[in-house]
Amino acid sequence: QVQLVESGGGLVQPGGSLRLSCAASGFTFGRSAMAWYRQAPGKEREFVARISGVSTITNYADSVKGRFTISRDNPKNTVYLQMNALKPDDTGVYYCYSPPAYWGKGTLVTVSS
């Protein structure tokens, strides 16, 4: 069955960096678009970034453009989210997503001094 397992979350100071990973299995990873979403405390889940399958075209939420980079390593069935210049507003649980409806369990990112 499809499995998405996120890792790399943690506590970081404002201005710091983290790299999240999502290990995928159970489907043809290289052909599938992948995305990251996040959910802050008390808020709805929101889109962060997306990368297409074969062409690796990327899209970002306006709030993270220029600071976050999504990438993928198809031989490793892994998608990454490099997060730089982190802000307290970036705090939340970050989820890996694969269409049509597969979600990981999430990894918590806390940006605080």
C-alpha positions in Angstrom: 0.0 0.0 0.0 1.0 3.6 -0.4 3.2 5.0 2.5 4.5 8.5 2.9 6.9 9.0 5.9 8.1 12.5 6.8 11.2 13.3 8.8 13.4 16.3 9.6 11.2 18.4 11.7 12.3 20.0 14.9 12.8 23.2 16.8 14.7 26.0 15.0 15.3 29.7 15.8 14.0 32.4 13.5 16.2 32.8 10.5 17.4 29.2 10.7 17.0 26.3 8.2 15.6 22.8 8.1 15.3 20.2 5.5 12.3 17.9 5.5 12.2 14.5 3.8 9.4 12.4 2.7 10.1 8.7 1.9 7.5 7.2 -0.5 6.6 3.6 -1.3 3.8 1.6 -2.8 3.3 3.5 -6.1 5.2 4.7 -9.2 7.0 7.6 -7.5 8.8 9.0 -10.5 5.6 9.7 -12.4 3.7 11.2 -9.5 3.5 14.8 -8.6 4.3 15.4 -4.9 3.5 18.2 -2.6 4.0 19.6 0.9 1.2 21.1 3.0 1.3 22.5 6.5 -1.1 23.1 9.3 -0.5 25.7 12.0 -2.2 25.4 15.4 -5.8 26.4 15.2 -5.7 26.9 11.4 -6.6 24.9 8.3 -4.2 22.9 6.4 -2.6 24.9 3.6 -0.6 24.3 0.4 3.2 25.0 0.6 4.9 23.6 -2.5 4.4 21.1 -5.3 6.7 19.4 -7.7 5.6 17.6 -10.8 6.6 14.1 -11.7 8.6 13.8 -14.9 9.2 17.5 -15.7 9.9 18.5 -12.1 8.1 21.8 -12.5 7.6 23.5 -9.1 5.0 25.7 -7.6 5.0 27.6 -4.2 2.7 29.4 -1.9 3.4 33.1 -2.0 4.3 33.0 1.7 7.3 30.7 1.1 8.5 31.8 -2.3 12.2 32.6 -2.3 12.7 30.8 1.1 11.6 27.2 0.5 12.7 24.8 -2.2 11.0 21.5 -3.1 13.0 18.8 -4.9 12.9 15.1 -5.5 15.3 12.2 -5.8 13.4 9.6 -7.9 15.9 6.7 -7.5 15.5 7.2 -3.7 11.7 7.7 -3.9 12.1 10.8 -1.7 10.9 14.3 -1.9 12.5 17.1 0.1 11.6 20.6 1.3 14.5 22.8 2.1 13.4 25.6 4.3 15.5 28.7 4.8 15.0 32.0 6.6 12.4 30.4 8.8 9.8 32.6 10.5 7.6 31.9 13.6 4.7 31.9 11.1 6.2 28.8 9.5 5.5 26.8 12.7 3.2 23.9 12.1 2.9 20.2 11.2 4.2 19.6 7.7 2.6 16.9 5.6 3.7 15.1 2.5 1.0 14.6 -0.1 0.7 12.4 -3.3 -2.4 12.6 -5.5 -5.1 11.5 -5.5 -5.4 11.4 -1.8 -2.4 10.0 0.0 -1.0 11.8 3.1 1.8 11.2 5.5 1.4 11.5 9.2 3.3 14.8 9.4 6.4 16.2 11.0 6.3 19.1 13.4 8.3 22.3 12.7 8.6 24.8 15.5 10.2 28.2 14.8 10.9 30.0 18.0 13.6 31.8 20.0 
